[in-house]
Amino acid sequence: MISFDRKKGIMKVIPKNIDDLWVLYNVINKNDQVFARSTRVIKVEEEAARPTKGRRVSMFIGICVDSVTFQREMDRLRIHGIVIEAPERYGIMGSHHTINIPLRRPMTISKEVWLNHDIERIRKASKIITHPIIVVSIDGDECCIALLQQHGIDIKAEIRAKLPSKRDFEKRGPAISKYFKTILQVLDLVWKNTQGLLSIIGPGFWKEDLVKYIRIEQPKLFGVIKAVRTVGNGGIAGVKEAIRSGVLDKVVKEGRVIEETKVVNEVLSRLGANQDKVTYGQMDVENAINTGAVKLLLVADELLRKERDEERKSIEDLMRKVEKIGGRIMIINTKFEAGKQLVGLGGLAALLRYSIT
């Protein structure tokens, strides 16, 4: 965050990493106003009133937001809407336009009402210097190398072991060395591109043997290993298990993925145990809010992307009520497993201060 004028509802920001883009994706809603430098093809009429082919012009544009797309593969947001501010000479006021927001591009967001949780989320993101967590999940069948970031799991490689039988001692040893060598080659490349912290997980002795191999073959990588943890599986299943069980909590204290998984698991755990201090679904959650019982409100992010304004506004009204009673709000990523589970509960759930039944 560069600056914020709450009275005018105007915030200036510069997204510095992909997690910042993810935060902004969840904060910018339909009918907000966004201002940034963008480009547009302008056709200029010549003397004979015949338009030229057109040229792409850079200009400062403001739009009233209609939709926002998070393009993780291109590290940018695409914000589409109606032009409300642009140089008069181009005659594009009132037309449709898409502003692309890549990393390190300044932008201004204007809202009629800023929710406290949106402000705090941006402030928190601006203060945190984050390093992605590189997770290596290995067993005797496969290895998955993935980046664990705020926006979810980014799988970088899945490597099959293809090892001979344990009875074939002569071939098995060299095959394991080849397996580890391939893993290390990919891991070294991922680390050079991300400078992430390294966690190695898996069942049995596989993770420890890989750590020993890394210590000998690549001491620099060995120095960034922050956790070696046991899970029941290798591959992507092991990564998901590690997130779900919380074995990586100490490594990624600020990780939204783990935080969101934790709270959704807490909701499911309380429901499974028939505890009273939990509720879900819009009607029951709204009733809990009206009684002042909500301690933490979980909202599936897709509910804030509703095409019908009245549906989205009804959810925002509930969020404002939670803030007024001193509750906390957490937006849950529906592209991740925890978010999908929350959608299965209707997209809304709440942990309560006290029972209301």
Secondary structure as UniProt FT lines:
FT   STRAND          3..5
FT   TURN            6..9
FT   STRAND          10..13
FT   HELIX           18..27
FT   TURN            30..31
FT   STRAND          33..42
FT   TURN            47..48
FT   STRAND          55..71
FT   HELIX           72..74
FT   STRAND          76..85
FT   HELIX           88..90
FT   TURN            93..94
FT   STRAND          96..102
FT   TURN            103..104
FT   STRAND          107..110
FT   HELIX           116..127
FT   STRAND          133..138
FT   STRAND          142..149
FT   TURN            150..151
FT   STRAND          152..160
FT   TURN            166..167
FT   HELIX           169..194
FT   STRAND          197..202
FT   TURN            204..205
FT   HELIX           206..217
FT   HELIX           219..222
FT   TURN            223..224
FT   STRAND          225..230
FT   HELIX           235..245
FT   TURN            246..251
FT   TURN            253..254
FT   HELIX           256..272
FT   TURN            273..274
FT   STRAND          278..280
FT   HELIX           282..290
FT   TURN            291..292
FT   STRAND          294..300
FT   HELIX           301..305
FT   HELIX           309..324
FT   TURN            325..326
FT   STRAND          328..332
FT   TURN            334..335
FT   HELIX           337..343
FT   TURN            344..346
FT   STRAND          348..352
//
